[in-house]
Amino acid sequence: MEEFEVSESAKKTKTIYISTVFGISMVLLMVGLLGLLLVHANHLSRYVKENIVLNIFVDEAAREADVRQLQTQLDANPAVKQAIYVSKELAARNLQKDLGEDFVKFLGYNPLSQSLDVYLNADYANNAQITKLKEQLLKNPLVKEVKYQQSLVDQMNQNLTAISLVILAFASIFVVVSVALINNTIRLAIYSQRFLIKSMQLVGATKNFIRKPFILYGIWHGILGGLIAIIILIGTLYLANLQIPDLIILQSNVEFGIVFLLVLGLGVFISGVSTWLAVNKFLRLKIYDLYR
């Protein structure tokens, strides 16, 4: 009979621990998904900003060598990600594709001039920085005109800022909720062991002696929960890349690694602290309070 009770108790404890690890892993999975969303959103923001084009039209009499030299100067500018030289012939071919007809043949000559297409680094893709760069460029005698879609830049930055604030607010709330959920999961697991804790205390065990195995188990559960969440996150990323191959341009293995480490660290930290707090609570309780 005694062996049966011990066996049932062991099974119950094992079930509780499995449920705890599963609960922790599911919460950490949601935190990890949110982290990956933030990484993708940040890269999408940079990708959009770095695809804004400044069209620099040069004087028709400008020599190609001089325009190439201007291109080199722009490439050395910290605000510029890339400057692309567009010859008269290339500009004509691009316009022919857009119009769907050979306008050069119709006119008898190519009215287009050489130009430079300038792509900015994300940190400089705002109207203040673009206006500053435009003023500098117009001082160059080679530059005839600088064009870009100012209203589009304004709207893009406003929308990206609003989206970023919403995501960050949601992330903050979700982290708080996640901490609360993991804490409650662990408190329930420790609650089932309250009589064991009190029994050890009654036979003379010190508080540190009682706390140590529970905290170690808590940390171990946090590690297991974090590893399970990371494995699922990697599987999710793999499936997402199969379905949407273009996602690869928004991804960074280094940042993904940071997210995975944060998930694991968060699981260990919250589990360890929550276990410590829960065990301390039951160590302070009187015997008759355990039945409440």
SULHUHU-V575892 format. One record per residue. N is the residue number from 1. PSI is psi as a letter, one per 40 degrees, with the letter a starting at -180 (* if undefined). OMEGA is omega in degrees with one decimal (none if undefined). NEAR is the number of other C-alpha atoms within 8 Angstrom. Layout:
# SULHUHU-V575892
n->N psi->PSI omega->OMEGA near->NEAR
n->N psi->PSI omega->OMEGA near->NEAR
This chain:
# SULHUHU-V575892
n->1 psi->d omega->179.6 near->4
n->2 psi->d omega->179.5 near->5
n->3 psi->d omega->179.1 near->6
n->4 psi->d omega->-179.9 near->7
n->5 psi->d omega->178.0 near->8
n->6 psi->d omega->179.6 near->8
n->7 psi->d omega->179.4 near->8
n->8 psi->d omega->178.7 near->8
n->9 psi->d omega->179.6 near->8
n->10 psi->d omega->179.2 near->8
n->11 psi->d omega->179.9 near->8
n->12 psi->d omega->179.5 near->8
n->13 psi->d omega->179.9 near->8
n->14 psi->d omega->179.0 near->8
n->15 psi->d omega->179.3 near->8
n->16 psi->d omega->-179.5 near->9
n->17 psi->d omega->178.5 near->10
n->18 psi->d omega->178.7 near->8
n->19 psi->d omega->179.6 near->8
n->20 psi->d omega->179.3 near->12
n->21 psi->d omega->-179.9 near->12
n->22 psi->d omega->179.0 near->9
n->23 psi->d omega->178.8 near->11
n->24 psi->d omega->-177.8 near->15
n->25 psi->d omega->-179.6 near->15
n->26 psi->d omega->178.1 near->10
n->27 psi->d omega->178.9 near->11
n->28 psi->d omega->176.8 near->15
n->29 psi->d omega->179.0 near->13
n->30 psi->d omega->176.4 near->8
n->31 psi->d omega->179.1 near->12
n->32 psi->d omega->177.9 near->14
n->33 psi->d omega->178.0 near->9
n->34 psi->d omega->177.1 near->9
n->35 psi->d omega->178.0 near->9
n->36 psi->d omega->176.8 near->10
n->37 psi->d omega->178.5 near->8
n->38 psi->d omega->178.1 near->9
n->39 psi->d omega->179.9 near->11
n->40 psi->d omega->-179.4 near->10
n->41 psi->d omega->179.1 near->9
n->42 psi->d omega->-180.0 near->8
n->43 psi->d omega->176.8 near->10
n->44 psi->d omega->177.8 near->9
n->45 psi->d omega->179.5 near->9
n->46 psi->d omega->-179.0 near->9
n->47 psi->d omega->179.4 near->10
n->48 psi->d omega->-178.3 near->8
n->49 psi->d omega->-176.4 near->11
n->50 psi->e omega->175.0 near->12
n->51 psi->e omega->171.1 near->8
n->52 psi->h omega->-175.0 near->11
n->53 psi->h omega->169.3 near->9
n->54 psi->h omega->178.4 near->11
n->55 psi->h omega->-179.8 near->11
n->56 psi->h omega->-179.8 near->13
n->57 psi->h omega->-176.2 near->12
n->58 psi->i omega->179.2 near->13
n->59 psi->i omega->-176.9 near->10
n->60 psi->d omega->-178.1 near->6
n->61 psi->e omega->-176.9 near->4
n->62 psi->h omega->177.0 near->9
n->63 psi->i omega->-179.4 near->6
n->64 psi->d omega->-179.7 near->6
n->65 psi->d omega->179.9 near->6
n->66 psi->d omega->178.6 near->8
n->67 psi->d omega->177.5 near->12
n->68 psi->d omega->178.4 near->9
n->69 psi->d omega->176.4 near->8
n->70 psi->d omega->177.0 near->8
n->71 psi->d omega->179.0 near->12
n->72 psi->d omega->178.3 near->8
n->73 psi->d omega->179.0 near->8
n->74 psi->d omega->178.8 near->10
n->75 psi->d omega->179.4 near->11
n->76 psi->e omega->180.0 near->7
n->77 psi->h omega->-178.9 near->7
n->78 psi->d omega->-179.7 near->7
n->79 psi->e omega->-172.9 near->8
n->80 psi->h omega->175.1 near->13
n->81 psi->d omega->-178.2 near->11
n->82 psi->h omega->174.2 near->9
n->83 psi->h omega->-176.2 near->12
n->84 psi->h omega->177.8 near->8
n->85 psi->h omega->178.8 near->11
n->86 psi->h omega->179.6 near->10
n->87 psi->i omega->178.6 near->9
n->88 psi->d omega->-178.7 near->11
n->89 psi->d omega->179.5 near->7
n->90 psi->d omega->177.6 near->8
n->91 psi->d omega->179.1 near->12
n->92 psi->d omega->179.7 near->11
n->93 psi->d omega->179.5 near->8
n->94 psi->d omega->-179.6 near->8
n->95 psi->d omega->176.6 near->8
n->96 psi->d omega->177.2 near->11
n->97 psi->d omega->-179.2 near->8
n->98 psi->d omega->-177.7 near->6
n->99 psi->d omega->-178.6 near->6
n->100 psi->e omega->178.4 near->6
n->101 psi->i omega->-177.1 near->6
n->102 psi->g omega->-178.1 near->7
n->103 psi->d omega->179.2 near->7
n->104 psi->d omega->178.8 near->10
n->105 psi->d omega->-178.5 near->7
n->106 psi->d omega->-178.8 near->6
n->107 psi->d omega->-178.5 near->7
n->108 psi->e omega->177.4 near->6
n->109 psi->i omega->179.7 near->6
n->110 psi->h omega->-176.6 near->9
n->111 psi->e omega->-175.4 near->5
n->112 psi->i omega->-179.8 near->7
n->113 psi->i omega->176.9 near->11
n->114 psi->i omega->177.9 near->13
n->115 psi->i omega->175.3 near->12
n->116 psi->h omega->173.4 near->13
n->117 psi->h omega->-174.7 near->12
n->118 psi->h omega->176.1 near->13
n->119 psi->h omega->-174.9 near->13
n->120 psi->i omega->169.1 near->15
n->121 psi->i omega->-172.3 near->12
n->122 psi->d omega->-177.0 near->9
n->123 psi->e omega->-178.2 near->6
n->124 psi->e omega->-176.3 near->9
n->125 psi->g omega->174.4 near->13
n->126 psi->i omega->-172.2 near->10
n->127 psi->d omega->-179.8 near->9
n->128 psi->d omega->-179.9 near->6
n->129 psi->d omega->-179.9 near->9
n->130 psi->d omega->178.5 near->10
n->131 psi->d omega->178.5 near->8
n->132 psi->d omega->178.9 near->8
n->133 psi->d omega->-179.8 near->8
n->134 psi->d omega->179.3 near->9
n->135 psi->d omega->177.9 near->8
n->136 psi->d omega->-177.5 near->8
n->137 psi->d omega->-177.5 near->9
n->138 psi->e omega->175.8 near->11
n->139 psi->e omega->179.1 near->7
n->140 psi->h omega->-178.0 near->7
n->141 psi->d omega->178.7 near->6
n->142 psi->d omega->-172.8 near->8
n->143 psi->h omega->179.1 near->13
n->144 psi->d omega->-175.7 near->10
n->145 psi->i omega->174.9 near->8
n->146 psi->h omega->-177.7 near->12
n->147 psi->i omega->171.1 near->7
n->148 psi->i omega->-176.9 near->8
n->149 psi->g omega->-175.2 near->6
n->150 psi->d omega->-178.8 near->7
n->151 psi->d omega->178.9 near->6
n->152 psi->d omega->179.5 near->7
n->153 psi->d omega->178.4 near->12
n->154 psi->d omega->-177.8 near->10
n->155 psi->d omega->-179.8 near->8
n->156 psi->d omega->-178.6 near->8
n->157 psi->d omega->177.7 near->9
n->158 psi->d omega->-179.2 near->8
n->159 psi->d omega->-179.6 near->8
n->160 psi->d omega->177.8 near->9
n->161 psi->d omega->-179.9 near->8
n->162 psi->d omega->-179.9 near->8
n->163 psi->d omega->179.9 near->8
n->164 psi->d omega->179.8 near->9
n->165 psi->d omega->179.1 near->8
n->166 psi->d omega->-179.2 near->8
n->167 psi->d omega->-179.8 near->9
n->168 psi->d omega->178.1 near->8
n->169 psi->d omega->178.8 near->8
n->170 psi->d omega->179.9 near->8
n->171 psi->d omega->179.9 near->9
n->172 psi->d omega->179.4 near->8
n->173 psi->d omega->-176.7 near->8
n->174 psi->d omega->178.0 near->9
n->175 psi->d omega->178.1 near->9
n->176 psi->d omega->179.2 near->8
n->177 psi->d omega->-179.9 near->8
n->178 psi->d omega->178.1 near->11
n->179 psi->d omega->-179.6 near->9
n->180 psi->d omega->-179.1 near->8
n->181 psi->d omega->179.3 near->9
n->182 psi->d omega->178.9 near->14
n->183 psi->d omega->179.9 near->12
n->184 psi->d omega->178.2 near->8
n->185 psi->d omega->-178.9 near->11
n->186 psi->d omega->178.6 near->14
n->187 psi->d omega->178.2 near->11
n->188 psi->d omega->178.6 near->8
n->189 psi->d omega->178.3 near->11
n->190 psi->d omega->179.8 near->11
n->191 psi->d omega->-179.5 near->9
n->192 psi->e omega->-179.1 near->7
n->193 psi->e omega->-173.7 near->8
n->194 psi->d omega->-178.9 near->10
n->195 psi->d omega->176.4 near->8
n->196 psi->d omega->179.0 near->7
n->197 psi->d omega->-178.6 near->12
n->198 psi->d omega->178.5 near->11
n->199 psi->d omega->178.4 near->8
n->200 psi->d omega->179.8 near->10
n->201 psi->d omega->-178.0 near->12
n->202 psi->d omega->-179.8 near->7
n->203 psi->e omega->172.2 near->6
n->204 psi->e omega->179.5 near->6
n->205 psi->i omega->178.5 near->9
n->206 psi->i omega->-179.1 near->7
n->207 psi->d omega->179.4 near->8
n->208 psi->d omega->179.3 near->6
n->209 psi->d omega->-179.5 near->8
n->210 psi->d omega->-175.8 near->12
n->211 psi->d omega->-170.2 near->11
n->212 psi->d omega->-178.0 near->8
n->213 psi->d omega->179.2 near->8
n->214 psi->d omega->179.5 near->11
n->215 psi->d omega->177.6 near->11
n->216 psi->d omega->176.0 near->9
n->217 psi->d omega->179.4 near->8
n->218 psi->d omega->178.2 near->13
n->219 psi->d omega->178.9 near->13
n->220 psi->d omega->177.4 near->9
n->221 psi->d omega->177.3 near->14
n->222 psi->d omega->178.3 near->18
n->223 psi->d omega->179.6 near->11
n->224 psi->d omega->179.0 near->10
n->225 psi->d omega->178.6 near->17
n->226 psi->d omega->179.9 near->17
n->227 psi->d omega->177.7 near->10
n->228 psi->d omega->179.4 near->9
n->229 psi->d omega->-179.3 near->14
n->230 psi->d omega->178.8 near->13
n->231 psi->d omega->179.0 near->8
n->232 psi->d omega->178.9 near->9
n->233 psi->d omega->177.9 near->11
n->234 psi->d omega->177.0 near->8
n->235 psi->d omega->178.5 near->8
n->236 psi->d omega->178.2 near->8
n->237 psi->d omega->-179.7 near->8
n->238 psi->d omega->179.7 near->8
n->239 psi->d omega->179.2 near->8
n->240 psi->d omega->178.8 near->10
n->241 psi->d omega->176.7 near->11
n->242 psi->d omega->-177.8 near->7
n->243 psi->d omega->-178.1 near->6
n->244 psi->g omega->-176.6 near->7
n->245 psi->d omega->-178.0 near->8
n->246 psi->e omega->178.3 near->7
n->247 psi->d omega->-175.7 near->9
n->248 psi->d omega->-178.4 near->7
n->249 psi->e omega->-178.9 near->5
n->250 psi->e omega->-171.5 near->10
n->251 psi->i omega->178.0 near->10
n->252 psi->h omega->-179.0 near->6
n->253 psi->d omega->179.2 near->6
n->254 psi->d omega->-179.2 near->6
n->255 psi->d omega->175.2 near->8
n->256 psi->d omega->177.7 near->11
n->257 psi->d omega->177.6 near->8
n->258 psi->d omega->178.2 near->8
n->259 psi->d omega->-179.3 near->11
n->260 psi->d omega->178.4 near->10
n->261 psi->d omega->177.9 near->8
n->262 psi->d omega->177.7 near->8
n->263 psi->d omega->179.8 near->14
n->264 psi->d omega->-179.8 near->14
n->265 psi->d omega->178.8 near->9
n->266 psi->d omega->178.5 near->9
n->267 psi->d omega->-179.5 near->15
n->268 psi->d omega->-176.4 near->15
n->269 psi->d omega->-177.0 near->10
n->270 psi->d omega->-179.7 near->12
n->271 psi->d omega->-179.6 near->15
n->272 psi->d omega->-178.9 near->13
n->273 psi->d omega->-179.3 near->8
n->274 psi->d omega->177.8 near->12
n->275 psi->d omega->179.3 near->15
n->276 psi->d omega->-179.7 near->11
n->277 psi->d omega->-178.1 near->8
n->278 psi->d omega->179.7 near->12
n->279 psi->d omega->178.2 near->12
n->280 psi->d omega->-179.9 near->9
n->281 psi->d omega->-177.2 near->8
n->282 psi->d omega->174.5 near->12
n->283 psi->d omega->-178.5 near->10
n->284 psi->e omega->-175.7 near->6
n->285 psi->i omega->171.1 near->8
n->286 psi->i omega->-175.7 near->6
n->287 psi->d omega->-175.9 near->7
n->288 psi->d omega->178.0 near->6
n->289 psi->e omega->-179.5 near->7
n->290 psi->d omega->-176.3 near->10
n->291 psi->e omega->-179.0 near->5
n->292 psi->* omega->none near->4
